[in-house]
Amino acid sequence: MPITTILFDAGGTLVFPSFGRIARELAEHGVAADPAALARADARVRFEIDRPDVIAATTDGSRFRRYLDALAGAAGLERLPDPVFERLDAYHRIHNLWEDVPPEVPAALDRLRGRFRMGVVSNANGTVRAKLARVGLAGYFELVVDSHEEGIEKPDPRIFGLALGRLGVGAAEAAYVGDLYHVDVVGAVAAGLSAFLLDPLDLYRSAPVSRIRSLAELLR
C-alpha cells in the first residue's frame, strides 16, 4: 500500500534547541560557550542518550536535564550549573526551548505538502502545538499529538495509534520520521508504521532502519 501520510517528531527533527539562548544563559553564569559548538555537539549528545536502558528508566522531562548536562560538555562543563538549568527549564515549560527552525525544514515541508498528509507526534510538555505555531510550522500539519496532553510517551505504540485514528489512516499507509531510534523508530514500527531515522552524522550505521541525512532526502 502506498504511503499517503507522514508523521514527524518535533524536537531534533523539525525544530532544534535555541543554542544561542543556552549560550547566553551560560554567559550569565560566567561560562563562555559558542552556540555553533553546542549545535555541533547536539546530534552526538542525542545519540549517546538514545539507549534502551535510559529510555526505559526516564521520562521525557528527566531526559531534558540529562540532555542539557551532556550538552554542557561542549562548553567544558561536567554538568549544567543548576541556576542555568532552572532558567532554561522555566523558559522551556512556558515557551519550549526547541524553537530554532533550520531553513531546510520549511523548504522540505513545502515540497512534501500536497503529496502527503502530514502530522506531528511528539514527546513534549504541552507546549509543542503553540510552539509550532509561533515558529511558523503549524500550518503544514493536520494534527499535533503532544505526549503531555495524552498521558502516553513514545516509544509506546499507542500514541501513534491515537494519531492514526484521528486522521482516519491505516498504519500501512503511514510513515514516521524521527531522530531517536529507541524512541521514534521502535515505537513507530511497533505501531505498524514505516520509519525513517534522521541521522545527519551517520551515527546509526548498524540500526535496522531506513536512514536519511536530511528531510530533503524524503523527497527521493
Secondary structure, 3 states (H helix, E strand, C coil): CCCCEEEECCECCCEEECHHHHHHHHHHCCCCCCHHHHHHHHHHHHHHHCCHHHHHHCCHHHHHHHHHHHHHHHHCCCCCCHHHHHHHHHHHHHCCCEEECCCHHHHHHHHHECCEEEEEEECCCCCHHHHHHHCCCHHHCCEEEEHHHHCCCCCCHHHHHHHHHHHCCCHHHEEEEECCHHHHHHHHHHCCCEEEEECCCCCCCCCCCEEECCHHHHHC
